[in-house]
Amino acid sequence: MFDYLDYSSYSKLAADHGPSFFVFDPRKLLDNYDNLCNAFLANYPKVQIGYSYKTNYTPQICMALQDKGAWAEVVSEMEYSAARRLGTPIDRIIFNGPYKADWAFNDAALGGAIINLDSKRDLDLLHTASSNALGSIDIKVVLRTNFPIDDSTSRFGFDVESDEFLEIVDFIQNLPNVHLSGLHCHFPNRSLTSFRCRAENLVALCSRIFPDKPPDILNIGGGFFSNLPESISSSMSELPASFTDYGALIGKIFYQAFLKYSFFPTLFLEPGTALVADVMHFYTKIVSTKSIRGRYFATVAGSIYDVSPNAKIRNLPVTPILDPDISRGSALDYSVTGFTCIEGDILTDSLKSPLEVGDALVYGNVGSYSVVMRPPFILPSNPVLMKRLDGSGYDLIKARQTNEDVFNLYQN
């Protein structure tokens, strides 16, 4: 359970770091990692997590997961460079994404990373890298597959129903210094139905592409539900799947498929939101209140862009932290609004509380994408604090962006 700051503790941190800031709880992160791993290992013997850097590349998050045994799953040269800067061995990196820089692809491929091939452009880069390989280097590649999973059509990977699919497989398998290590898929759908379709299609593809022996790797991607708060799960048409649900469904499908071979491919998972959504909270101060034609508004020193990267989620769990020294009236139904000049900058549609200027609010479930996607729009981005594991206080792990930071890249 996340321990909220009381008003006194919030005020002390706000005096040093400003009225809005994130707080990261590493203990919760480590618990999430263990729970996800254990849910899958209970049903399948070989599981490896590759943490999705794009979801939240705060270095302390990446390093904490690396220390637990997670690989780095990156989708750009920026993220690849970040992983290397943090000391991640190249052979513990999964390189995904539709646009891999030439130099990063070559460096990762020759250094032992797993390259998830997404397009013909990747095939061209692979051909060049294979020509650059010296000695007994085997470039490890995994083919990102695209198959029907619902009424939508994903733009990623190779169409397994196309006439050229098997030609692409042959091309890869005949390249010198290249080893086709397995198959990958990833879709945005989080439901168990989606993951059943993923698992069953990967198993069927194994029979086509690896008829004699299963591949070394099957990567089912990410997109798992996190531990959702009641304010979000109650609005959904069906209960979200748990880690246990995912592990039982996927693990059992793969276990039954490969038991007869006495060889089990390593099942790779690429979670992001599942691990970090609930490990961060966002604190912000109420700076003004008003009433307009019977509707009450409380404006805060943060914005919807701090807590919802798509600026659409308005039902995040929110808890008022009231200043005990302020006398207050009865609770009113407030819309909580951000500091920007955007009409739709509404963090919460309805919060019934006796709010006053100077009070604070804390938002939960904001660890996924918020920090990395927050633009320097109207005001610079907010700092991140980390709760010490021994409970003795908080450390600043990302400084508040300054006005100078925002404008220094522009040329006069």
C-alpha positions as CSV (number, residue, x, y, z in Angstrom):
1,M,0.0,0.0,0.0
2,F,1.3,3.4,-0.9
3,D,1.8,5.8,2.0
4,Y,0.5,9.2,1.1
5,L,2.4,12.3,2.4
6,D,0.5,14.2,5.1
7,Y,0.2,17.9,4.6
8,S,3.2,18.8,6.7
9,S,5.5,16.4,4.8
10,Y,4.0,17.6,1.4
11,S,4.7,21.2,2.4
12,K,8.3,20.6,3.3
13,L,9.0,18.8,0.0
14,A,7.0,21.5,-2.0
15,A,9.2,24.2,-0.4
16,D,12.3,22.6,-1.9
17,H,10.9,21.2,-5.2
18,G,7.9,23.3,-6.1
19,P,4.1,22.8,-5.7
20,S,3.9,19.8,-8.1
21,F,6.1,16.7,-8.2
22,F,6.1,12.9,-8.6
23,V,7.0,10.4,-6.0
24,F,8.4,7.0,-7.0
25,D,8.1,4.0,-4.6
26,P,10.8,1.4,-5.6
27,R,9.4,-1.2,-3.1
28,K,6.2,-1.3,-5.0
29,L,8.1,-1.7,-8.3
30,L,10.1,-4.7,-7.0
31,D,6.9,-6.3,-5.7
32,N,5.2,-5.9,-9.1
33,Y,8.2,-7.5,-10.8
34,D,8.2,-10.5,-8.5
35,N,4.5,-11.0,-8.8
36,L,4.6,-10.9,-12.6
37,C,7.5,-13.3,-12.7
38,N,6.0,-15.7,-10.2
39,A,2.7,-15.8,-12.0
40,F,4.3,-17.0,-15.2
41,L,6.9,-19.3,-13.6
42,A,4.1,-21.1,-11.8
43,N,2.9,-22.3,-15.3
44,Y,6.0,-22.3,-17.5
45,P,9.6,-23.1,-16.7
46,K,11.6,-20.5,-18.8
47,V,10.5,-16.8,-18.5
48,Q,12.5,-13.7,-19.1
49,I,11.2,-10.1,-18.6
50,G,12.4,-7.3,-20.9
51,Y,11.3,-4.0,-19.3
52,S,9.7,-1.5,-21.8
53,Y,11.9,1.6,-21.6
54,K,9.4,3.7,-23.5
55,T,6.8,3.4,-20.7
56,N,9.0,5.2,-18.2
57,Y,12.8,5.4,-18.7
58,T,13.5,7.1,-15.4
59,P,17.0,5.6,-14.8
60,Q,16.3,4.5,-11.2
61,I,13.4,2.4,-12.5
62,C,15.4,0.8,-15.2
63,M,18.4,0.1,-12.9
64,A,16.2,-1.4,-10.2
65,L,14.6,-3.8,-12.6
66,Q,17.9,-4.6,-14.2
67,D,19.2,-5.6,-10.7
68,K,16.2,-7.9,-10.4
69,G,17.2,-9.6,-13.7
70,A,15.1,-7.8,-16.2
71,W,16.5,-7.1,-19.7
72,A,16.0,-3.7,-21.4
73,E,13.4,-3.6,-24.2
74,V,14.2,-0.5,-26.3
75,V,12.6,1.0,-29.4
76,S,14.9,3.7,-30.6
77,E,18.5,4.8,-30.6
78,M,17.8,7.1,-27.7
79,E,16.6,4.3,-25.5
80,Y,19.4,2.0,-26.7
81,S,21.9,4.7,-25.7
82,A,20.1,5.0,-22.4
83,A,20.4,1.3,-21.7
84,R,24.1,1.3,-22.5
85,R,24.7,4.4,-20.4
86,L,23.1,2.6,-17.5
87,G,25.6,-0.3,-18.0
88,T,23.1,-2.8,-19.5
89,P,25.2,-5.4,-21.4
90,I,24.3,-5.4,-25.1
91,D,23.4,-9.1,-24.9
92,R,20.6,-8.2,-22.4
93,I,18.9,-5.8,-24.7
94,I,15.9,-6.4,-26.9
95,F,15.8,-3.9,-29.8
96,N,12.3,-3.4,-31.0
97,G,10.5,-0.6,-33.0
98,P,9.8,0.4,-36.6
99,Y,12.7,2.9,-37.0
100,K,16.0,1.7,-35.7
101,A,18.9,4.1,-36.5
102,D,21.5,2.4,-38.8
103,W,24.4,2.8,-36.3
104,A,22.3,1.5,-33.4
105,F,21.0,-1.5,-35.3
106,N,24.6,-2.5,-36.3
107,D,26.0,-1.9,-32.9
108,A,23.3,-3.9,-31.1
109,A,23.3,-6.7,-33.7
110,L,27.1,-7.2,-33.6
111,G,27.1,-6.8,-29.8
112,G,24.7,-9.7,-29.1
113,A,21.3,-8.0,-28.6
114,I,18.1,-9.6,-29.7
115,I,16.9,-7.7,-32.8
116,N,13.1,-7.9,-33.3
117,L,12.7,-7.4,-37.0
118,D,9.7,-5.3,-38.0
119,S,10.0,-4.4,-41.7
120,K,11.9,-4.7,-44.9
121,R,14.1,-1.8,-43.8
122,D,15.2,-3.9,-40.9
123,L,16.0,-6.7,-43.3
124,D,18.2,-4.4,-45.3
125,L,20.0,-3.3,-42.1
126,L,20.4,-7.0,-41.1
127,H,22.0,-7.8,-44.5
128,T,24.5,-5.0,-43.9
129,A,25.2,-6.1,-40.3
130,S,25.7,-9.7,-41.4
131,S,28.3,-8.5,-43.9
132,N,30.1,-6.6,-41.1
133,A,30.1,-9.6,-38.7
134,L,33.6,-11.1,-38.1
135,G,34.6,-14.5,-36.9
136,S,31.9,-16.7,-35.4
137,I,29.4,-13.9,-34.5
138,D,25.8,-15.1,-34.7
139,I,23.4,-12.2,-34.9
140,K,20.3,-13.1,-32.9
141,V,17.1,-12.0,-34.6
142,V,13.4,-12.6,-33.9
143,L,10.7,-12.0,-36.4
144,R,7.8,-9.7,-35.4
145,T,4.7,-11.4,-36.7
146,N,1.4,-9.8,-37.6
147,F,-1.8,-11.9,-37.7
148,P,-5.5,-11.1,-37.3
149,I,-6.4,-10.6,-33.6
150,D,-9.6,-8.5,-33.9
151,D,-11.4,-6.2,-36.4
152,S,-8.4,-3.8,-36.4
153,T,-5.2,-4.1,-38.4
154,S,-1.9,-3.5,-36.7
155,R,0.8,-1.6,-38.6
156,F,3.7,-3.5,-37.1
157,G,5.5,-6.7,-38.1
158,F,5.3,-9.0,-41.0
159,D,1.9,-10.3,-42.3
160,V,2.0,-14.1,-41.8
161,E,-0.8,-14.5,-44.4
162,S,1.1,-12.8,-47.1
163,D,2.6,-14.6,-50.1
164,E,6.1,-13.3,-49.2
165,F,6.2,-14.3,-45.6
166,L,8.0,-17.6,-46.1
167,E,10.3,-15.9,-48.5
168,I,11.3,-13.5,-45.8
169,V,11.9,-16.4,-43.4
170,D,14.1,-18.1,-46.0
171,F,16.0,-14.8,-46.6
172,I,16.8,-14.5,-42.9
173,Q,17.8,-18.2,-42.5
174,N,20.1,-18.0,-45.4
175,L,22.0,-14.9,-44.3
176,P,25.6,-15.6,-43.1
177,N,26.3,-14.9,-39.4
178,V,22.6,-14.7,-38.6
179,H,20.5,-16.9,-36.4
180,L,16.7,-16.7,-36.5
181,S,16.1,-17.3,-32.8
182,G,12.3,-17.1,-32.6
183,L,9.1,-15.2,-33.1
184,H,7.6,-12.1,-31.6
185,C,4.2,-10.3,-31.5
186,H,2.7,-7.4,-29.8
187,F,-0.8,-5.9,-29.9
188,P,-2.4,-3.1,-27.9
189,N,-5.3,-5.3,-26.7
190,R,-5.0,-6.2,-23.0
191,S,-7.7,-8.8,-22.7
192,L,-7.2,-12.5,-22.0
193,T,-8.9,-13.2,-25.4
194,S,-6.1,-11.2,-27.1
195,F,-3.4,-13.0,-25.3
196,R,-4.9,-16.4,-26.0
197,C,-5.0,-15.5,-29.7
198,R,-1.3,-14.4,-29.5
199,A,-0.2,-17.6,-27.8
200,E,-2.1,-19.9,-30.1
201,N,-0.9,-18.1,-33.3
202,L,2.7,-18.2,-32.1
203,V,2.5,-21.9,-31.4
204,A,0.9,-22.5,-34.9
205,L,3.7,-20.5,-36.5
206,C,6.3,-22.5,-34.8
207,S,5.0,-25.6,-36.6
208,R,5.4,-23.8,-39.9
209,I,8.8,-22.2,-39.4
210,F,10.5,-24.5,-36.9
211,P,9.0,-27.9,-37.8
212,D,11.8,-30.0,-36.3
213,K,12.6,-28.2,-33.0
214,P,11.0,-25.3,-31.3
215,P,12.9,-22.0,-31.5
216,D,15.0,-20.5,-28.7
217,I,12.6,-17.6,-28.1
218,L,8.9,-16.8,-28.2
219,N,8.2,-13.2,-27.3
220,I,4.5,-12.5,-26.6
221,G,5.1,-8.7,-26.2
222,G,3.5,-6.6,-23.5
223,G,0.2,-4.8,-22.9
224,F,-0.7,-6.5,-19.6
225,F,-3.1,-4.8,-17.3
226,S,-1.5,-3.2,-14.2
227,N,-3.0,-3.4,-10.8
228,L,-5.8,-1.0,-11.6
229,P,-7.4,1.2,-8.9
230,E,-11.2,0.8,-8.3
231,S,-11.9,4.2,-9.8
232,I,-10.7,2.8,-13.2
233,S,-11.6,-0.9,-13.0
234,S,-15.2,-0.1,-11.9
235,S,-15.8,1.8,-15.2
236,M,-14.7,-1.1,-17.4
237,S,-17.2,-3.5,-19.0
238,E,-15.4,-6.5,-17.5
239,L,-12.9,-7.1,-14.8
240,P,-9.3,-6.6,-15.9
241,A,-7.1,-9.7,-16.1
242,S,-4.6,-10.2,-13.2
243,F,-1.0,-11.3,-13.5
244,T,-2.1,-14.8,-12.3
245,D,-4.7,-14.9,-15.1
246,Y,-2.1,-14.0,-17.8
247,G,0.4,-16.5,-16.4
248,A,-2.0,-19.4,-16.2
249,L,-3.5,-18.8,-19.7
250,I,-0.2,-18.2,-21.7
251,G,2.0,-20.5,-19.7
252,K,-0.3,-23.5,-20.0
253,I,-0.7,-23.0,-23.8
254,F,3.0,-22.9,-24.3
255,Y,3.7,-25.7,-21.8
256,Q,1.3,-28.1,-23.5
257,A,2.6,-27.2,-27.0
258,F,6.3,-27.9,-26.2
259,L,6.1,-30.6,-23.6
260,K,6.4,-33.3,-26.3
261,Y,9.8,-31.9,-27.5
262,S,11.3,-31.9,-24.0
263,F,12.5,-28.4,-25.0
264,F,10.9,-25.2,-23.9
265,P,11.6,-21.9,-25.7
266,T,12.3,-19.0,-23.4
267,L,9.1,-17.0,-23.0
268,F,9.9,-13.3,-23.2
269,L,7.5,-10.7,-21.8
270,E,7.8,-7.0,-22.5
271,P,5.8,-5.3,-19.7
272,G,5.8,-1.6,-19.1
273,T,2.5,-0.4,-17.7
274,A,2.1,-3.6,-15.7
275,L,5.2,-2.8,-13.7
276,V,5.2,0.9,-13.3
277,A,1.7,2.3,-13.5
278,D,1.1,2.2,-9.7
279,V,4.6,2.9,-8.5
280,M,4.3,6.7,-8.9
281,H,2.0,9.3,-7.4
282,F,1.6,12.9,-8.5
283,Y,1.3,15.7,-5.9
284,T,0.0,19.2,-6.8
285,K,-1.3,22.2,-4.9
286,I,-4.6,24.0,-5.3
287,V,-3.9,27.6,-6.5
288,S,-7.4,29.0,-7.0
289,T,-11.1,28.1,-6.7
290,K,-14.2,29.6,-8.3
291,S,-17.8,29.1,-9.0
292,I,-19.4,29.7,-12.5
293,R,-23.2,29.3,-12.8
294,G,-23.3,26.8,-10.0
295,R,-20.3,24.7,-11.1
296,Y,-17.2,24.7,-8.9
297,F,-13.7,24.6,-10.2
298,A,-10.4,24.1,-8.3
299,T,-7.3,25.0,-10.4
300,V,-4.0,23.2,-9.5
301,A,-0.3,23.8,-10.2
302,G,-0.3,20.7,-12.4
303,S,-2.2,19.7,-15.6
304,I,-3.9,16.8,-17.2
305,Y,-0.7,16.3,-19.2
306,D,1.1,15.4,-16.0
307,V,-1.2,12.5,-15.2
308,S,-2.7,11.4,-18.5
309,P,-0.4,11.3,-21.6
310,N,-3.4,11.2,-24.0
311,A,-5.2,13.9,-21.9
312,K,-8.3,11.7,-21.8
313,I,-8.3,9.8,-18.5
314,R,-10.2,11.8,-15.8
315,N,-11.0,9.0,-13.3
316,L,-7.6,8.4,-11.8
317,P,-7.7,7.9,-8.0
318,V,-7.3,11.2,-6.3
319,T,-7.0,12.0,-2.6
320,P,-7.2,15.5,-1.0
321,I,-4.5,16.5,1.4
322,L,-6.1,19.3,3.4
323,D,-4.2,22.0,5.2
324,P,-5.2,21.5,8.9
325,D,-4.7,25.2,9.7
326,I,-7.5,26.3,7.3
327,S,-11.0,26.7,8.5
328,R,-13.4,25.4,5.9
329,G,-17.0,25.0,5.0
330,S,-19.0,22.1,3.6
331,A,-17.8,19.8,0.9
332,L,-18.5,21.0,-2.7
333,D,-18.4,19.1,-6.0
334,Y,-15.3,20.4,-7.8
335,S,-13.9,19.9,-11.2
336,V,-10.1,19.8,-10.8
337,T,-8.5,21.9,-13.6
338,G,-5.0,22.4,-14.7
339,F,-2.8,25.5,-15.1
340,T,-2.9,25.5,-18.9
341,C,-5.1,27.6,-21.2
342,I,-6.7,24.5,-22.7
343,E,-10.5,24.2,-22.0
344,G,-10.2,20.5,-21.7
345,D,-7.4,20.5,-19.1
346,I,-9.5,18.8,-16.5
347,L,-7.7,16.3,-14.2
348,T,-10.9,15.1,-12.4
349,D,-14.5,15.8,-13.5
350,S,-16.0,15.5,-10.0
351,L,-14.3,15.6,-6.6
352,K,-16.5,16.3,-3.6
353,S,-14.4,17.8,-0.9
354,P,-14.2,21.1,1.2
355,L,-11.2,22.3,-0.8
356,E,-9.5,25.6,-0.2
357,V,-6.5,27.4,-1.8
358,G,-3.3,25.9,-0.4
359,D,-4.6,22.3,-0.1
360,A,-2.9,19.6,-2.1
361,L,-4.1,16.6,-4.1
362,V,-2.4,13.3,-4.7
363,Y,-3.1,11.3,-7.9
364,G,-2.4,7.6,-8.2
365,N,-1.6,5.3,-11.1
366,V,0.5,7.8,-12.9
367,G,3.8,5.9,-13.5
368,S,3.0,4.8,-17.0
369,Y,4.1,7.2,-19.8
370,S,3.3,10.3,-17.8
371,V,6.8,11.4,-17.0
372,V,8.3,10.6,-20.4
373,M,5.5,12.0,-22.5
374,R,4.8,15.2,-20.6
375,P,5.5,18.1,-22.9
376,P,7.1,21.4,-21.8
377,F,3.8,23.0,-22.6
378,I,3.1,26.4,-21.0
379,L,5.3,25.4,-18.0
380,P,8.3,23.1,-17.8
381,S,8.0,19.5,-16.6
382,N,7.9,18.5,-13.0
383,P,10.5,16.8,-10.8
384,V,10.6,13.2,-9.6
385,L,11.4,12.2,-6.0
386,M,12.2,8.6,-4.9
387,K,11.1,7.2,-1.6
388,R,14.1,5.6,0.2
389,L,13.7,1.9,0.8
390,D,14.5,2.3,4.5
391,G,11.7,4.9,4.8
392,S,14.1,7.7,5.9
393,G,13.1,10.2,3.4
394,Y,13.1,11.1,-0.3
395,D,15.8,11.7,-2.9
396,L,15.5,13.9,-6.0
397,I,16.0,11.7,-9.1
398,K,14.8,14.1,-11.8
399,A,15.2,17.8,-11.4
400,R,12.5,20.3,-12.3
401,Q,12.9,21.4,-15.9
402,T,13.8,25.1,-16.1
403,N,12.8,27.8,-18.5
404,E,16.4,27.8,-19.8
405,D,16.2,24.0,-20.4
406,V,13.2,24.5,-22.6
407,F,14.7,27.3,-24.8
408,N,18.4,26.5,-24.9
409,L,18.0,24.3,-27.9
410,Y,16.5,27.1,-30.0
411,Q,19.0,29.2,-32.0
412,N,18.9,33.0,-31.9
